[in-house]
Amino acid sequence: MSDPADSASAIAALNDMIQQHSPDGVIDFNSDESDALFEAVARYANNNKPLPETPEEIEKMLQSMPLTATHMPAPGEESNAFKAMQAIIDDVPVEKRMYNYKESGNRAYKLALRMTEPRPDETPADKGRRMTTRKAKLEEAIAFYTQALAVAPPEKDVESELKATIYNNRAQCHLGLENYGYTVRDCQKAISFNAALPKAFYRASTALFKLHKFAPAFVMCRQGLQRVERGSAEQKQLIALARQIVPVWKRADDAERARLAKRKAEAEEKAAREAKLAAVLKKRGVTIGEAQFRESAGQYDAKPYVDEKNAVHWPVTFLYPEASQSDYFADVSENATINDLLKQLFPPLGASPPWDAAGEYVCGKIEVYVMLGAAESILEDSLRVDADKGTKVTIPAASTIDHALGALSKKGYIVPGVPTFCIKPKRA
């Protein structure tokens, strides 16, 4: 709050300037004296610093003058003009200041309402400008209401009614800007100061409805209905809103119940599949572990399963360590042979893959093996099997997937989540 002595000093200084530059007290706006007066007042408003010349200095000076500033100065940086203005404001009673800010907010909101109404024959560009102005006016109204609340001492109860109105009005502006969270909070504040505000209940309920919080929206609407007169416009408005909420709430609730039921059914089906797979594999002495190679674990998401004929289906990866290549099958029946898969990859009359320039990968001339206990080694972008570690077990290409995995399991092999076989050409 400004010191009254400073205010009196500021007014006396301005009077001295007027007497100095216009002794008779009459200011002719076309005279040299008036120009000198304007310059003196401007210098005074600029804390007696020289008048600005650069655009930056001019902008700084404009921010120091109440009528041209776009924001309040930081504490301790107020110009004499701001100090004089603040002294005048501080003399106004708190409730009057709150009321003035509220009225300014109301005027800005009314202008925003006018911008909401479509104009005859307006173009899309005209509509865009109109909606931009509407948004700016709503934000301006919010700023005024916020200022009104900022000057109110929280310990005073005499402004409770006024505070409730201001919070309620600001909530309406937030609702217009689709700031639904702020709308609810302001309505709750308004109700805390005055529980007999049907519009606050209506606005909070509307915002909660927009946020798809149907139960709280209905509760707020019902609380509002308990506080309005029967047959009043407010009652009709709240009833209409409740009629909107209930069917949407029911549909959302039904959809959620259906979603949860579907999730439960899927979980039960998955558990049943896994139990069936575990029982079949246990009977065969096969144990599933983690995927052996990161490429297999991260790139593919197929899982083994048991079909209606009790046959296990596996995702299978073939690695070609010498070529740093791989192939993947998402669904392979355990009754398929490794040779069946190789024929799909290397048809007898087909061309060699681009990475096999020497044409060495030919059915019947390929060795299939698994490295028991082999480690994973990533070299740059290539996936390789470290042949120096682990035990090499050759698999006959005529073996079925079931026979191959069963034979490996008898050697203590834990089948990876994605069974992986290594392939290389047979050489003399």
SVG drawing of the C-alpha trace seen along z (x, -y; Angstrom):
<svg xmlns="http://www.w3.org/2000/svg" viewBox="-44 -33 80 120">
<polyline fill="none" stroke="black" stroke-width="0.4" points="0.0,0.0 1.4,-3.4 2.4,-6.0 -0.1,-8.9 2.9,-11.2 4.3,-9.9 0.8,-10.5 0.7,-14.0 4.3,-14.6 3.4,-13.2 0.4,-15.5 2.3,-18.5 5.1,-17.8 2.5,-17.7 1.0,-20.9 4.4,-22.6 4.9,-21.4 1.6,-22.9 2.4,-26.2 5.9,-26.3 4.8,-25.6 1.3,-27.2 1.2,-29.8 -2.4,-30.7 -3.4,-27.0 -4.8,-27.0 -3.2,-24.4 -3.3,-25.1 -2.6,-21.8 -1.0,-23.6 1.4,-25.6 5.1,-25.1 4.3,-25.3 1.9,-22.3 4.6,-20.3 7.1,-21.2 4.4,-20.1 3.8,-16.8 7.5,-16.2 7.9,-17.1 5.0,-14.8 6.4,-12.0 9.8,-12.4 8.2,-12.3 6.2,-9.2 9.5,-7.7 11.1,-8.3 12.8,-11.5 14.9,-9.6 15.6,-11.1 12.8,-10.5 13.3,-7.3 14.5,-7.2 15.0,-3.6 12.0,-1.2 13.1,0.8 13.3,-2.3 9.9,-3.5 8.4,-0.1 9.9,-0.2 8.5,-3.6 5.0,-2.6 5.1,0.3 5.9,-2.2 2.7,-4.2 -0.7,-2.9 -2.7,-3.8 -0.4,-2.0 1.1,0.8 0.1,4.4 1.1,5.8 1.8,4.7 5.4,3.8 7.4,5.9 7.5,4.7 10.1,2.0 10.1,1.1 6.9,-1.0 7.2,-4.4 5.9,-7.5 2.8,-7.3 2.1,-3.8 2.7,-4.9 0.3,-7.8 -2.4,-5.5 -1.9,-2.9 -2.3,-5.6 -5.7,-6.5 -6.7,-2.8 -5.6,-2.1 -8.0,-4.8 -11.0,-2.9 -12.6,-0.4 -12.0,3.2 -15.6,4.1 -15.8,1.2 -12.6,2.3 -13.9,5.8 -17.1,4.6 -15.4,2.4 -13.3,5.3 -16.3,7.5 -18.2,5.0 -15.3,4.7 -15.3,8.5 -19.1,8.4 -18.7,5.9 -16.0,8.0 -18.2,11.1 -21.2,9.4 -19.0,8.4 -17.9,12.0 -21.5,13.1 -22.1,10.7 -19.2,12.3 -20.9,15.7 -23.8,14.8 -23.3,15.5 -23.4,12.5 -25.5,12.5 -23.6,13.5 -20.3,13.7 -17.4,15.4 -15.3,18.2 -12.6,15.5 -15.1,13.2 -16.2,16.1 -12.6,16.8 -12.0,13.2 -15.2,13.1 -14.3,16.3 -10.8,14.9 -12.3,11.8 -14.8,13.8 -11.9,15.8 -9.9,12.7 -12.9,11.1 -13.5,14.2 -9.9,14.2 -10.1,10.5 -13.2,11.1 -11.3,13.9 -8.4,11.5 -10.8,8.9 -12.5,11.5 -9.1,12.8 -8.1,9.2 -11.3,8.8 -10.5,11.9 -6.9,10.9 -7.8,7.7 -10.2,9.4 -8.7,10.2 -9.5,13.9 -10.2,13.2 -13.2,10.9 -16.6,12.5 -18.5,9.4 -17.4,10.1 -18.6,13.7 -21.7,13.0 -19.6,10.9 -16.8,13.6 -19.4,16.2 -20.7,14.1 -17.2,13.5 -16.2,17.1 -19.5,18.1 -19.0,15.5 -15.4,16.6 -16.6,20.2 -19.0,19.3 -16.1,17.8 -14.0,20.9 -16.9,23.0 -17.1,20.8 -13.4,21.5 -13.9,25.3 -11.6,25.1 -13.8,27.6 -11.4,28.4 -11.2,24.6 -15.0,24.4 -15.6,27.1 -13.1,25.6 -14.6,22.1 -18.1,23.4 -17.0,25.3 -15.5,22.1 -18.7,20.2 -20.8,22.8 -18.5,22.7 -19.4,19.0 -23.0,19.3 -24.7,22.7 -27.8,21.1 -26.4,20.5 -28.2,22.8 -26.1,21.6 -22.9,22.7 -24.4,26.2 -25.5,26.1 -22.1,25.0 -20.2,27.5 -22.5,30.3 -22.1,29.3 -18.3,29.2 -18.3,32.6 -20.6,34.0 -18.2,32.7 -15.3,34.4 -17.3,37.7 -17.5,37.8 -21.1,38.8 -21.7,39.8 -20.3,36.5 -22.2,34.5 -25.5,36.1 -24.8,35.6 -24.0,31.9 -27.1,31.6 -29.3,33.2 -27.8,31.0 -28.7,28.0 -32.3,29.2 -32.6,29.4 -31.8,25.7 -34.2,24.2 -37.8,23.3 -40.3,25.7 -41.3,24.5 -38.5,22.0 -36.4,21.5 -33.4,22.8 -35.2,26.0 -36.2,26.6 -32.6,26.0 -31.2,28.5 -33.9,31.1 -33.1,30.7 -29.4,31.3 -30.1,34.3 -32.1,35.8 -29.1,35.4 -26.7,37.0 -28.7,40.1 -28.9,41.9 -25.3,41.1 -24.2,42.2 -26.1,45.5 -24.6,46.1 -21.1,45.4 -21.7,47.6 -23.0,50.5 -20.0,50.1 -17.7,50.2 -19.3,53.3 -19.1,54.9 -15.5,54.0 -14.7,55.4 -16.6,58.6 -14.7,58.9 -11.4,58.4 -12.3,61.0 -13.4,63.5 -10.2,62.9 -8.1,63.3 -9.9,66.6 -9.5,67.8 -5.8,66.9 -5.3,68.7 -7.1,71.8 -4.9,71.8 -1.8,71.5 -2.9,74.2 -3.7,76.5 -0.3,75.8 1.5,76.3 -0.3,79.7 0.6,80.9 4.2,79.8 4.7,81.3 3.4,84.6 6.0,84.5 8.8,83.3 9.2,79.9 9.9,76.7 9.6,73.2 11.9,70.5 12.7,66.9 13.4,66.1 17.1,66.9 17.8,63.9 16.6,60.3 15.5,60.1 13.2,62.9 11.8,61.6 11.2,58.0 10.3,58.1 7.7,60.9 4.8,61.4 3.4,64.8 3.0,67.4 2.9,71.2 -0.6,72.7 -2.5,76.0 -5.1,76.5 -8.3,78.5 -6.5,81.7 -4.0,81.3 -1.2,80.3 1.2,77.6 1.9,74.7 5.1,72.8 6.6,69.5 10.0,70.5 13.1,68.5 15.9,69.7 19.2,68.0 22.0,67.8 25.0,66.9 27.5,66.8 25.3,64.3 23.9,62.4 20.4,63.0 17.2,64.6 13.8,65.8 10.7,66.1 7.5,68.2 4.7,67.0 2.7,70.3 4.2,73.7 2.5,77.0 4.7,79.4 3.9,82.0 5.7,79.9 9.3,81.0 12.2,78.6 12.7,79.5 9.1,78.4 10.1,74.9 13.4,74.9 11.6,75.7 9.5,72.6 12.6,70.5 14.9,72.2 12.7,73.8 14.6,76.3 13.9,74.4 13.8,71.0 16.5,68.3 18.9,67.9 18.1,65.1 20.0,61.8 22.2,62.3 23.4,65.7 25.6,64.6 27.4,67.9 24.2,69.9 25.2,72.2 21.9,72.4 20.2,75.3 17.7,77.9 19.6,81.1 22.9,79.3 22.1,77.4 23.1,78.2 20.6,77.5 21.8,77.2 21.2,75.8 23.8,74.4 22.9,75.6 23.9,73.0 25.0,70.6 25.3,66.9 23.9,64.1 26.3,61.7 25.3,58.6 27.9,57.3 26.9,53.9 23.5,54.5 24.1,58.2 22.8,61.1 25.4,63.8 25.6,67.0 28.8,67.3 30.0,70.8 32.8,70.8 30.3,71.3 27.8,74.0 27.4,77.4 26.5,77.9 23.7,80.4 22.9,81.2 19.2,81.7 18.2,83.9 16.2,81.8 13.6,84.5 12.7,84.1 9.4,82.7 9.4,79.7 7.9,81.9 10.6,84.6 13.4,82.0 12.2,80.1 11.5,83.4 15.0,84.7 16.6,81.5 14.6,81.4 15.9,84.9 19.4,83.3 18.2,80.7 17.3,78.1 14.9,75.4 12.9,74.4 13.1,70.6 9.8,68.7 10.6,68.7 12.4,71.9 15.5,71.0 17.4,73.2 20.8,72.3 21.4,72.9 24.6,73.1 25.7,74.7 27.3,78.2 30.8,78.1 33.1,80.9"/>
</svg>
